[in-house]
Amino acid sequence: MKILYDGEVASTFEAVDQIVRQIDQNIVQHCDRIGASTLFKINFMLREILNNAVEHGNHFDVDKTVHCRVEADREHVFFHITDQGSGVDLTCDPRSEECEFRLETRRRGLATVRKLNFDVVVNGNTVTIAFDLRQGEDGEKNSE
């Protein structure tokens, strides 16, 4: 497993933008077969989750940071994002159909990220996300 990024992000949208650009470059360098569609999905997901951590977790508090760690192997990229807020209160299993409506109406970002084929786990103020790089550009898993 290779660490592609491990650091603190200031609680501003500008800092998120800079870090996402850096992480994108690191992913492209490490994952030689990554396509434009997959990179777009990763970029979108990172901006969504990091901006949510800055806005809803840290409330733009300049004294707080968001920790972001990105790791990759040949088949997956893993993202671990932790803010300094009180955490997300999910009162239902976010993978259940019962909860899907609530996620789409209130937590649209998480629902959208899941629809882009990311595996998302929320545990308090930490979001862990996995993406299978073996998926084709159309989102279907390649058989290699």
PyMOL commands that set and color helices and strands:
alter all, ss='L'
color gray80, all
select helices_A, chain A and resi 13-30+36-57+97-105+108-115
alter helices_A, ss='H'
color red, helices_A
select strands_A, chain A and resi 2-10+65-72+76-82+119-123+126-132
alter strands_A, ss='S'
color yellow, strands_A
deselect
rebuild
show_as cartoon
